[in-house]
Amino acid sequence: MLDLQKVSVHYSSEEWALDEISFSLVGPTITGIIGPNGAGKSTLLKAILNIVPYTSQITINGVPTKKWLKKIAYVEQKKCN
């Protein structure tokens, strides 16, 4: 189970990318994250993977995500010029 409790991420003192996001996913499941540009989809994934600093708690099966990072792959999409 992936569990987020009141997770917030901010990139500057005035810009909150995520503000107290809470949800749980019980698997196995295939889940999509949808929303407009700037909604925080990539930031959410980066918080789960400890790529960006966040407040509060994110766990997988009750264990902090830092302990799972060697078992998770992430490939960021970049636009090439």
PDB file of N, CA, C and O in Angstrom:
ATOM      1  N   MET A   1       0.842  -1.170   0.000  1.00  0.00           N
ATOM      2  CA  MET A   1       0.000   0.000   0.000  1.00  0.00           C
ATOM      3  C   MET A   1       0.896   1.244   0.000  1.00  0.00           C
ATOM      4  O   MET A   1       1.842   1.343   0.781  1.00  0.00           O
ATOM      5  N   LEU A   2       0.584   2.173  -0.876  1.00  0.00           N
ATOM      6  CA  LEU A   2       1.221   3.483  -0.905  1.00  0.00           C
ATOM      7  C   LEU A   2       0.327   4.428  -0.108  1.00  0.00           C
ATOM      8  O   LEU A   2      -0.869   4.539  -0.378  1.00  0.00           O
ATOM      9  N   ASP A   3       0.910   5.100   0.866  1.00  0.00           N
ATOM     10  CA  ASP A   3       0.120   5.950   1.753  1.00  0.00           C
ATOM     11  C   ASP A   3       0.784   7.312   1.891  1.00  0.00           C
ATOM     12  O   ASP A   3       1.943   7.400   2.297  1.00  0.00           O
ATOM     13  N   LEU A   4       0.065   8.364   1.558  1.00  0.00           N
ATOM     14  CA  LEU A   4       0.524   9.742   1.721  1.00  0.00           C
ATOM     15  C   LEU A   4      -0.401  10.428   2.712  1.00  0.00           C
ATOM     16  O   LEU A   4      -1.623  10.330   2.597  1.00  0.00           O
ATOM     17  N   GLN A   5       0.177  11.120   3.682  1.00  0.00           N
ATOM     18  CA  GLN A   5      -0.608  11.826   4.694  1.00  0.00           C
ATOM     19  C   GLN A   5      -0.181  13.286   4.772  1.00  0.00           C
ATOM     20  O   GLN A   5       0.896  13.604   5.276  1.00  0.00           O
ATOM     21  N   LYS A   6      -1.036  14.166   4.267  1.00  0.00           N
ATOM     22  CA  LYS A   6      -0.821  15.620   4.324  1.00  0.00           C
ATOM     23  C   LYS A   6       0.551  16.021   3.786  1.00  0.00           C
ATOM     24  O   LYS A   6       1.285  16.768   4.433  1.00  0.00           O
ATOM     25  N   VAL A   7       0.891  15.520   2.603  1.00  0.00           N
ATOM     26  CA  VAL A   7       2.185  15.801   1.984  1.00  0.00           C
ATOM     27  C   VAL A   7       2.135  17.154   1.284  1.00  0.00           C
ATOM     28  O   VAL A   7       1.223  17.428   0.505  1.00  0.00           O
ATOM     29  N   SER A   8       3.118  17.989   1.569  1.00  0.00           N
ATOM     30  CA  SER A   8       3.244  19.302   0.945  1.00  0.00           C
ATOM     31  C   SER A   8       4.645  19.458   0.378  1.00  0.00           C
ATOM     32  O   SER A   8       5.622  18.983   0.957  1.00  0.00           O
ATOM     33  N   VAL A   9       4.728  20.135  -0.770  1.00  0.00           N
ATOM     34  CA  VAL A   9       6.007  20.446  -1.410  1.00  0.00           C
ATOM     35  C   VAL A   9       5.953  21.894  -1.841  1.00  0.00           C
ATOM     36  O   VAL A   9       4.965  22.340  -2.424  1.00  0.00           O
ATOM     37  N   HIS A  10       7.013  22.628  -1.557  1.00  0.00           N
ATOM     38  CA  HIS A  10       7.098  23.993  -2.077  1.00  0.00           C
ATOM     39  C   HIS A  10       8.491  24.223  -2.610  1.00  0.00           C
ATOM     40  O   HIS A  10       9.478  23.760  -2.039  1.00  0.00           O
ATOM     41  N   TYR A  11       8.560  24.953  -3.724  1.00  0.00           N
ATOM     42  CA  TYR A  11       9.823  25.249  -4.386  1.00  0.00           C
ATOM     43  C   TYR A  11      10.373  26.608  -3.978  1.00  0.00           C
ATOM     44  O   TYR A  11      11.569  26.859  -4.130  1.00  0.00           O
ATOM     45  N   SER A  12       9.545  27.464  -3.477  1.00  0.00           N
ATOM     46  CA  SER A  12       9.973  28.746  -2.919  1.00  0.00           C
ATOM     47  C   SER A  12       8.991  29.094  -1.813  1.00  0.00           C
ATOM     48  O   SER A  12       7.987  28.406  -1.629  1.00  0.00           O
ATOM     49  N   SER A  13       9.273  30.142  -1.090  1.00  0.00           N
ATOM     50  CA  SER A  13       8.415  30.461   0.048  1.00  0.00           C
ATOM     51  C   SER A  13       6.982  30.802  -0.363  1.00  0.00           C
ATOM     52  O   SER A  13       6.068  30.700   0.455  1.00  0.00           O
ATOM     53  N   GLU A  14       6.776  31.203  -1.607  1.00  0.00           N
ATOM     54  CA  GLU A  14       5.440  31.598  -2.053  1.00  0.00           C
ATOM     55  C   GLU A  14       4.785  30.601  -2.998  1.00  0.00           C
ATOM     56  O   GLU A  14       3.585  30.698  -3.255  1.00  0.00           O
ATOM     57  N   GLU A  15       5.541  29.650  -3.516  1.00  0.00           N
ATOM     58  CA  GLU A  15       5.011  28.732  -4.531  1.00  0.00           C
ATOM     59  C   GLU A  15       4.858  27.320  -3.967  1.00  0.00           C
ATOM     60  O   GLU A  15       5.847  26.606  -3.799  1.00  0.00           O
ATOM     61  N   TRP A  16       3.631  26.921  -3.677  1.00  0.00           N
ATOM     62  CA  TRP A  16       3.349  25.570  -3.192  1.00  0.00           C
ATOM     63  C   TRP A  16       2.960  24.710  -4.381  1.00  0.00           C
ATOM     64  O   TRP A  16       1.989  25.010  -5.075  1.00  0.00           O
ATOM     65  N   ALA A  17       3.704  23.652  -4.618  1.00  0.00           N
ATOM     66  CA  ALA A  17       3.385  22.735  -5.712  1.00  0.00           C
ATOM     67  C   ALA A  17       2.343  21.711  -5.261  1.00  0.00           C
ATOM     68  O   ALA A  17       1.467  21.334  -6.039  1.00  0.00           O
ATOM     69  N   LEU A  18       2.434  21.263  -4.013  1.00  0.00           N
ATOM     70  CA  LEU A  18       1.451  20.367  -3.410  1.00  0.00           C
ATOM     71  C   LEU A  18       1.126  20.894  -2.021  1.00  0.00           C
ATOM     72  O   LEU A  18       2.023  21.318  -1.292  1.00  0.00           O
ATOM     73  N   ASP A  19      -0.133  20.872  -1.654  1.00  0.00           N
ATOM     74  CA  ASP A  19      -0.537  21.394  -0.355  1.00  0.00           C
ATOM     75  C   ASP A  19      -1.411  20.373   0.366  1.00  0.00           C
ATOM     76  O   ASP A  19      -2.597  20.239   0.066  1.00  0.00           O
ATOM     77  N   GLU A  20      -0.823  19.662   1.311  1.00  0.00           N
ATOM     78  CA  GLU A  20      -1.505  18.677   2.159  1.00  0.00           C
ATOM     79  C   GLU A  20      -2.277  17.632   1.351  1.00  0.00           C
ATOM     80  O   GLU A  20      -3.488  17.480   1.512  1.00  0.00           O
ATOM     81  N   ILE A  21      -1.566  16.919   0.488  1.00  0.00           N
ATOM     82  CA  ILE A  21      -2.153  15.842  -0.314  1.00  0.00           C
ATOM     83  C   ILE A  21      -2.175  14.563   0.514  1.00  0.00           C
ATOM     84  O   ILE A  21      -1.150  14.166   1.068  1.00  0.00           O
ATOM     85  N   SER A  22      -3.329  13.921   0.603  1.00  0.00           N
ATOM     86  CA  SER A  22      -3.462  12.649   1.325  1.00  0.00           C
ATOM     87  C   SER A  22      -4.228  11.661   0.460  1.00  0.00           C
ATOM     88  O   SER A  22      -5.275  11.988  -0.097  1.00  0.00           O
ATOM     89  N   PHE A  23      -3.693  10.446   0.354  1.00  0.00           N
ATOM     90  CA  PHE A  23      -4.414   9.345  -0.279  1.00  0.00           C
ATOM     91  C   PHE A  23      -3.688   8.044   0.004  1.00  0.00           C
ATOM     92  O   PHE A  23      -2.527   8.035   0.412  1.00  0.00           O
ATOM     93  N   SER A  24      -4.393   6.948  -0.221  1.00  0.00           N
ATOM     94  CA  SER A  24      -3.811   5.611  -0.091  1.00  0.00           C
ATOM     95  C   SER A  24      -4.173   4.812  -1.321  1.00  0.00           C
ATOM     96  O   SER A  24      -5.294   4.899  -1.821  1.00  0.00           O
ATOM     97  N   LEU A  25      -3.216   4.027  -1.813  1.00  0.00           N
ATOM     98  CA  LEU A  25      -3.450   3.101  -2.916  1.00  0.00           C
ATOM     99  C   LEU A  25      -3.177   1.692  -2.421  1.00  0.00           C
ATOM    100  O   LEU A  25      -2.094   1.405  -1.911  1.00  0.00           O
ATOM    101  N   VAL A  26      -4.153   0.818  -2.570  1.00  0.00           N
ATOM    102  CA  VAL A  26      -3.984  -0.578  -2.192  1.00  0.00           C
ATOM    103  C   VAL A  26      -3.837  -1.373  -3.472  1.00  0.00           C
ATOM    104  O   VAL A  26      -4.688  -1.277  -4.356  1.00  0.00           O
ATOM    105  N   GLY A  27      -2.782  -2.154  -3.590  1.00  0.00           N
ATOM    106  CA  GLY A  27      -2.495  -2.858  -4.839  1.00  0.00           C
ATOM    107  C   GLY A  27      -2.589  -4.351  -4.687  1.00  0.00           C
ATOM    108  O   GLY A  27      -2.911  -4.864  -3.615  1.00  0.00           O
ATOM    109  N   PRO A  28      -2.311  -5.031  -5.743  1.00  0.00           N
ATOM    110  CA  PRO A  28      -1.748  -4.477  -6.983  1.00  0.00           C
ATOM    111  C   PRO A  28      -2.810  -3.707  -7.772  1.00  0.00           C
ATOM    112  O   PRO A  28      -3.980  -4.086  -7.813  1.00  0.00           O
ATOM    113  N   THR A  29      -2.367  -2.625  -8.391  1.00  0.00           N
ATOM    114  CA  THR A  29      -3.266  -1.792  -9.176  1.00  0.00           C
ATOM    115  C   THR A  29      -2.478  -1.020 -10.225  1.00  0.00           C
ATOM    116  O   THR A  29      -1.271  -0.821 -10.084  1.00  0.00           O
ATOM    117  N   ILE A  30      -3.149  -0.597 -11.251  1.00  0.00           N
ATOM    118  CA  ILE A  30      -2.597   0.338 -12.224  1.00  0.00           C
ATOM    119  C   ILE A  30      -3.354   1.635 -12.020  1.00  0.00           C
ATOM    120  O   ILE A  30      -4.580   1.672 -12.131  1.00  0.00           O
ATOM    121  N   THR A  31      -2.623   2.697 -11.722  1.00  0.00           N
ATOM    122  CA  THR A  31      -3.244   3.973 -11.390  1.00  0.00           C
ATOM    123  C   THR A  31      -2.657   5.067 -12.269  1.00  0.00           C
ATOM    124  O   THR A  31      -1.439   5.135 -12.439  1.00  0.00           O
ATOM    125  N   GLY A  32      -3.491   5.911 -12.820  1.00  0.00           N
ATOM    126  CA  GLY A  32      -3.039   7.042 -13.616  1.00  0.00           C
ATOM    127  C   GLY A  32      -3.142   8.326 -12.816  1.00  0.00           C
ATOM    128  O   GLY A  32      -4.024   8.482 -11.971  1.00  0.00           O
ATOM    129  N   ILE A  33      -2.233   9.236 -13.091  1.00  0.00           N
ATOM    130  CA  ILE A  33      -2.262  10.568 -12.475  1.00  0.00           C
ATOM    131  C   ILE A  33      -2.518  11.549 -13.597  1.00  0.00           C
ATOM    132  O   ILE A  33      -1.693  11.684 -14.501  1.00  0.00           O
ATOM    133  N   ILE A  34      -3.650  12.237 -13.554  1.00  0.00           N
ATOM    134  CA  ILE A  34      -4.011  13.151 -14.635  1.00  0.00           C
ATOM    135  C   ILE A  34      -4.235  14.551 -14.090  1.00  0.00           C
ATOM    136  O   ILE A  34      -4.548  14.734 -12.914  1.00  0.00           O
ATOM    137  N   GLY A  35      -4.073  15.531 -14.960  1.00  0.00           N
ATOM    138  CA  GLY A  35      -4.310  16.910 -14.585  1.00  0.00           C
ATOM    139  C   GLY A  35      -3.631  17.835 -15.563  1.00  0.00           C
ATOM    140  O   GLY A  35      -2.813  17.388 -16.368  1.00  0.00           O
ATOM    141  N   PRO A  36      -3.949  19.111 -15.514  1.00  0.00           N
ATOM    142  CA  PRO A  36      -3.356  20.077 -16.440  1.00  0.00           C
ATOM    143  C   PRO A  36      -1.889  20.341 -16.106  1.00  0.00           C
ATOM    144  O   PRO A  36      -1.397  19.950 -15.048  1.00  0.00           O
ATOM    145  N   ASN A  37      -1.205  21.011 -17.029  1.00  0.00           N
ATOM    146  CA  ASN A  37       0.177  21.418 -16.787  1.00  0.00           C
ATOM    147  C   ASN A  37       0.242  22.254 -15.514  1.00  0.00           C
ATOM    148  O   ASN A  37      -0.594  23.130 -15.289  1.00  0.00           O
ATOM    149  N   GLY A  38       1.245  21.973 -14.687  1.00  0.00           N
ATOM    150  CA  GLY A  38       1.423  22.733 -13.463  1.00  0.00           C
ATOM    151  C   GLY A  38       0.577  22.279 -12.294  1.00  0.00           C
ATOM    152  O   GLY A  38       0.574  22.928 -11.248  1.00  0.00           O
ATOM    153  N   ALA A  39      -0.145  21.173 -12.446  1.00  0.00           N
ATOM    154  CA  ALA A  39      -1.021  20.709 -11.367  1.00  0.00           C
ATOM    155  C   ALA A  39      -0.266  19.989 -10.253  1.00  0.00           C
ATOM    156  O   ALA A  39      -0.804  19.817  -9.159  1.00  0.00           O
ATOM    157  N   GLY A  40       0.986  19.560 -10.518  1.00  0.00           N
ATOM    158  CA  GLY A  40       1.773  18.892  -9.487  1.00  0.00           C
ATOM    159  C   GLY A  40       1.965  17.406  -9.693  1.00  0.00           C
ATOM    160  O   GLY A  40       2.408  16.714  -8.777  1.00  0.00           O
ATOM    161  N   LYS A  41       1.643  16.894 -10.876  1.00  0.00           N
ATOM    162  CA  LYS A  41       1.772  15.450 -11.139  1.00  0.00           C
ATOM    163  C   LYS A  41       3.214  14.980 -10.995  1.00  0.00           C
ATOM    164  O   LYS A  41       3.482  14.014 -10.281  1.00  0.00           O
ATOM    165  N   SER A  42       4.128  15.646 -11.656  1.00  0.00           N
ATOM    166  CA  SER A  42       5.544  15.256 -11.580  1.00  0.00           C
ATOM    167  C   SER A  42       6.097  15.496 -10.187  1.00  0.00           C
ATOM    168  O   SER A  42       6.897  14.702  -9.693  1.00  0.00           O
ATOM    169  N   THR A  43       5.685  16.567  -9.556  1.00  0.00           N
ATOM    170  CA  THR A  43       6.137  16.859  -8.201  1.00  0.00           C
ATOM    171  C   THR A  43       5.677  15.772  -7.236  1.00  0.00           C
ATOM    172  O   THR A  43       6.425  15.389  -6.336  1.00  0.00           O
ATOM    173  N   LEU A  44       4.469  15.277  -7.412  1.00  0.00           N
ATOM    174  CA  LEU A  44       3.965  14.188  -6.581  1.00  0.00           C
ATOM    175  C   LEU A  44       4.864  12.961  -6.710  1.00  0.00           C
ATOM    176  O   LEU A  44       5.264  12.375  -5.703  1.00  0.00           O
ATOM    177  N   LEU A  45       5.181  12.572  -7.941  1.00  0.00           N
ATOM    178  CA  LEU A  45       6.055  11.419  -8.146  1.00  0.00           C
ATOM    179  C   LEU A  45       7.442  11.666  -7.563  1.00  0.00           C
ATOM    180  O   LEU A  45       8.028  10.769  -6.956  1.00  0.00           O
ATOM    181  N   LYS A  46       7.970  12.871  -7.743  1.00  0.00           N
ATOM    182  CA  LYS A  46       9.291  13.192  -7.208  1.00  0.00           C
ATOM    183  C   LYS A  46       9.295  13.175  -5.677  1.00  0.00           C
ATOM    184  O   LYS A  46      10.299  12.796  -5.073  1.00  0.00           O
ATOM    185  N   ALA A  47       8.209  13.571  -5.050  1.00  0.00           N
ATOM    186  CA  ALA A  47       8.123  13.501  -3.589  1.00  0.00           C
ATOM    187  C   ALA A  47       8.103  12.038  -3.137  1.00  0.00           C
ATOM    188  O   ALA A  47       8.797  11.671  -2.189  1.00  0.00           O
ATOM    189  N   ILE A  48       7.316  11.213  -3.810  1.00  0.00           N
ATOM    190  CA  ILE A  48       7.258   9.787  -3.466  1.00  0.00           C
ATOM    191  C   ILE A  48       8.645   9.160  -3.564  1.00  0.00           C
ATOM    192  O   ILE A  48       8.988   8.285  -2.769  1.00  0.00           O
ATOM    193  N   LEU A  49       9.439   9.602  -4.532  1.00  0.00           N
ATOM    194  CA  LEU A  49      10.774   9.044  -4.759  1.00  0.00           C
ATOM    195  C   LEU A  49      11.880   9.785  -4.015  1.00  0.00           C
ATOM    196  O   LEU A  49      13.059   9.497  -4.222  1.00  0.00           O
ATOM    197  N   ASN A  50      11.522  10.724  -3.163  1.00  0.00           N
ATOM    198  CA  ASN A  50      12.485  11.513  -2.384  1.00  0.00           C
ATOM    199  C   ASN A  50      13.422  12.338  -3.249  1.00  0.00           C
ATOM    200  O   ASN A  50      14.557  12.594  -2.847  1.00  0.00           O
ATOM    201  N   ILE A  51      12.980  12.757  -4.419  1.00  0.00           N
ATOM    202  CA  ILE A  51      13.782  13.606  -5.293  1.00  0.00           C
ATOM    203  C   ILE A  51      13.637  15.066  -4.882  1.00  0.00           C
ATOM    204  O   ILE A  51      14.580  15.845  -5.025  1.00  0.00           O
ATOM    205  N   VAL A  52      12.475  15.439  -4.378  1.00  0.00           N
ATOM    206  CA  VAL A  52      12.257  16.791  -3.863  1.00  0.00           C
ATOM    207  C   VAL A  52      11.903  16.688  -2.372  1.00  0.00           C
ATOM    208  O   VAL A  52      11.285  15.712  -1.948  1.00  0.00           O
ATOM    209  N   PRO A  53      12.291  17.686  -1.585  1.00  0.00           N
ATOM    210  CA  PRO A  53      11.928  17.657  -0.160  1.00  0.00           C
ATOM    211  C   PRO A  53      10.428  17.876   0.027  1.00  0.00           C
ATOM    212  O   PRO A  53       9.807  18.654  -0.699  1.00  0.00           O
ATOM    213  N   TYR A  54       9.865  17.193   0.992  1.00  0.00           N
ATOM    214  CA  TYR A  54       8.433  17.307   1.277  1.00  0.00           C
ATOM    215  C   TYR A  54       8.220  17.283   2.779  1.00  0.00           C
ATOM    216  O   TYR A  54       9.096  16.878   3.543  1.00  0.00           O
ATOM    217  N   THR A  55       7.045  17.721   3.185  1.00  0.00           N
ATOM    218  CA  THR A  55       6.688  17.650   4.597  1.00  0.00           C
ATOM    219  C   THR A  55       5.725  16.491   4.800  1.00  0.00           C
ATOM    220  O   THR A  55       5.027  16.090   3.869  1.00  0.00           O
ATOM    221  N   SER A  56       5.687  15.964   5.985  1.00  0.00           N
ATOM    222  CA  SER A  56       4.795  14.907   6.428  1.00  0.00           C
ATOM    223  C   SER A  56       5.346  13.533   6.089  1.00  0.00           C
ATOM    224  O   SER A  56       6.555  13.320   6.172  1.00  0.00           O
ATOM    225  N   GLN A  57       4.478  12.589   5.706  1.00  0.00           N
ATOM    226  CA  GLN A  57       4.891  11.190   5.640  1.00  0.00           C
ATOM    227  C   GLN A  57       4.396  10.495   4.375  1.00  0.00           C
ATOM    228  O   GLN A  57       3.235  10.626   3.987  1.00  0.00           O
ATOM    229  N   ILE A  58       5.313   9.746   3.737  1.00  0.00           N
ATOM    230  CA  ILE A  58       4.975   8.885   2.607  1.00  0.00           C
ATOM    231  C   ILE A  58       5.543   7.509   2.912  1.00  0.00           C
ATOM    232  O   ILE A  58       6.738   7.369   3.172  1.00  0.00           O
ATOM    233  N   THR A  59       4.683   6.484   2.881  1.00  0.00           N
ATOM    234  CA  THR A  59       5.140   5.126   3.165  1.00  0.00           C
ATOM    235  C   THR A  59       4.645   4.146   2.114  1.00  0.00           C
ATOM    236  O   THR A  59       3.630   4.371   1.455  1.00  0.00           O
ATOM    237  N   ILE A  60       5.379   3.064   1.975  1.00  0.00           N
ATOM    238  CA  ILE A  60       4.960   1.919   1.151  1.00  0.00           C
ATOM    239  C   ILE A  60       4.925   0.723   2.087  1.00  0.00           C
ATOM    240  O   ILE A  60       5.944   0.353   2.671  1.00  0.00           O
ATOM    241  N   ASN A  61       3.768   0.126   2.226  1.00  0.00           N
ATOM    242  CA  ASN A  61       3.563  -0.987   3.163  1.00  0.00           C
ATOM    243  C   ASN A  61       4.036  -0.633   4.574  1.00  0.00           C
ATOM    244  O   ASN A  61       4.600  -1.472   5.277  1.00  0.00           O
ATOM    245  N   GLY A  62       3.801   0.614   4.978  1.00  0.00           N
ATOM    246  CA  GLY A  62       4.137   1.053   6.322  1.00  0.00           C
ATOM    247  C   GLY A  62       5.598   1.425   6.535  1.00  0.00           C
ATOM    248  O   GLY A  62       5.990   1.792   7.643  1.00  0.00           O
ATOM    249  N   VAL A  63       6.412   1.331   5.473  1.00  0.00           N
ATOM    250  CA  VAL A  63       7.842   1.630   5.567  1.00  0.00           C
ATOM    251  C   VAL A  63       8.125   2.907   4.782  1.00  0.00           C
ATOM    252  O   VAL A  63       7.624   3.057   3.668  1.00  0.00           O
ATOM    253  N   PRO A  64       8.920   3.839   5.334  1.00  0.00           N
ATOM    254  CA  PRO A  64       9.245   5.066   4.590  1.00  0.00           C
ATOM    255  C   PRO A  64       9.822   4.756   3.212  1.00  0.00           C
ATOM    256  O   PRO A  64      10.559   3.786   3.042  1.00  0.00           O
ATOM    257  N   THR A  65       9.477   5.593   2.228  1.00  0.00           N
ATOM    258  CA  THR A  65       9.885   5.311   0.842  1.00  0.00           C
ATOM    259  C   THR A  65      11.394   5.259   0.661  1.00  0.00           C
ATOM    260  O   THR A  65      11.866   4.587  -0.256  1.00  0.00           O
ATOM    261  N   LYS A  66      12.173   5.942   1.501  1.00  0.00           N
ATOM    262  CA  LYS A  66      13.635   5.905   1.382  1.00  0.00           C
ATOM    263  C   LYS A  66      14.160   4.474   1.389  1.00  0.00           C
ATOM    264  O   LYS A  66      15.152   4.180   0.721  1.00  0.00           O
ATOM    265  N   LYS A  67      13.516   3.588   2.126  1.00  0.00           N
ATOM    266  CA  LYS A  67      13.964   2.192   2.217  1.00  0.00           C
ATOM    267  C   LYS A  67      13.637   1.393   0.949  1.00  0.00           C
ATOM    268  O   LYS A  67      14.190   0.311   0.752  1.00  0.00           O
ATOM    269  N   TRP A  68      12.750   1.904   0.088  1.00  0.00           N
ATOM    270  CA  TRP A  68      12.320   1.201  -1.121  1.00  0.00           C
ATOM    271  C   TRP A  68      13.039   1.690  -2.378  1.00  0.00           C
ATOM    272  O   TRP A  68      12.868   1.087  -3.438  1.00  0.00           O
ATOM    273  N   LEU A  69      13.821   2.740  -2.304  1.00  0.00           N
ATOM    274  CA  LEU A  69      14.338   3.396  -3.502  1.00  0.00           C
ATOM    275  C   LEU A  69      15.173   2.494  -4.399  1.00  0.00           C
ATOM    276  O   LEU A  69      15.197   2.714  -5.610  1.00  0.00           O
ATOM    277  N   LYS A  70      15.846   1.506  -3.870  1.00  0.00           N
ATOM    278  CA  LYS A  70      16.644   0.595  -4.696  1.00  0.00           C
ATOM    279  C   LYS A  70      15.765  -0.346  -5.529  1.00  0.00           C
ATOM    280  O   LYS A  70      16.260  -1.014  -6.436  1.00  0.00           O
ATOM    281  N   LYS A  71      14.480  -0.397  -5.226  1.00  0.00           N
ATOM    282  CA  LYS A  71      13.559  -1.282  -5.940  1.00  0.00           C
ATOM    283  C   LYS A  71      12.610  -0.520  -6.867  1.00  0.00           C
ATOM    284  O   LYS A  71      11.707  -1.120  -7.450  1.00  0.00           O
ATOM    285  N   ILE A  72      12.805   0.799  -7.011  1.00  0.00           N
ATOM    286  CA  ILE A  72      11.912   1.625  -7.823  1.00  0.00           C
ATOM    287  C   ILE A  72      12.702   2.272  -8.952  1.00  0.00           C
ATOM    288  O   ILE A  72      13.778   2.826  -8.726  1.00  0.00           O
ATOM    289  N   ALA A  73      12.166   2.202 -10.166  1.00  0.00           N
ATOM    290  CA  ALA A  73      12.791   2.861 -11.314  1.00  0.00           C
ATOM    291  C   ALA A  73      11.974   4.091 -11.684  1.00  0.00           C
ATOM    292  O   ALA A  73      10.748   4.097 -11.571  1.00  0.00           O
ATOM    293  N   TYR A  74      12.672   5.132 -12.128  1.00  0.00           N
ATOM    294  CA  TYR A  74      12.009   6.380 -12.526  1.00  0.00           C
ATOM    295  C   TYR A  74      12.769   6.964 -13.703  1.00  0.00           C
ATOM    296  O   TYR A  74      13.980   7.173 -13.625  1.00  0.00           O
ATOM    297  N   VAL A  75      12.062   7.226 -14.789  1.00  0.00           N
ATOM    298  CA  VAL A  75      12.655   7.854 -15.968  1.00  0.00           C
ATOM    299  C   VAL A  75      11.854   9.111 -16.250  1.00  0.00           C
ATOM    300  O   VAL A  75      10.670   9.046 -16.580  1.00  0.00           O
ATOM    301  N   GLU A  76      12.510  10.257 -16.116  1.00  0.00           N
ATOM    302  CA  GLU A  76      11.836  11.532 -16.325  1.00  0.00           C
ATOM    303  C   GLU A  76      11.775  11.853 -17.812  1.00  0.00           C
ATOM    304  O   GLU A  76      12.742  11.640 -18.544  1.00  0.00           O
ATOM    305  N   GLN A  77      10.642  12.363 -18.246  1.00  0.00           N
ATOM    306  CA  GLN A  77      10.485  12.763 -19.645  1.00  0.00           C
ATOM    307  C   GLN A  77      11.042  14.156 -19.825  1.00  0.00           C
ATOM    308  O   GLN A  77      10.658  15.085 -19.115  1.00  0.00           O
ATOM    309  N   LYS A  78      11.936  14.299 -20.766  1.00  0.00           N
ATOM    310  CA  LYS A  78      12.514  15.601 -21.084  1.00  0.00           C
ATOM    311  C   LYS A  78      12.299  15.892 -22.564  1.00  0.00           C
ATOM    312  O   LYS A  78      12.433  15.003 -23.406  1.00  0.00           O
ATOM    313  N   LYS A  79      11.971  17.121 -22.870  1.00  0.00           N
ATOM    314  CA  LYS A  79      11.815  17.528 -24.258  1.00  0.00           C
ATOM    315  C   LYS A  79      13.189  17.835 -24.832  1.00  0.00           C
ATOM    316  O   LYS A  79      13.957  18.606 -24.258  1.00  0.00           O
ATOM    317  N   CYS A  80      13.485  17.229 -25.960  1.00  0.00           N
ATOM    318  CA  CYS A  80      14.769  17.478 -26.634  1.00  0.00           C
ATOM    319  C   CYS A  80      14.590  18.559 -27.669  1.00  0.00           C
ATOM    320  O   CYS A  80      13.572  18.591 -28.360  1.00  0.00           O
ATOM    321  N   ASN A  81      15.552  19.443 -27.790  1.00  0.00           N
ATOM    322  CA  ASN A  81      15.493  20.518 -28.787  1.00  0.00           C
ATOM    323  C   ASN A  81      16.137  20.080 -30.073  1.00  0.00           C
ATOM    324  O   ASN A  81      16.185  20.849 -31.032  1.00  0.00           O
TER     325      ASN A  81
END
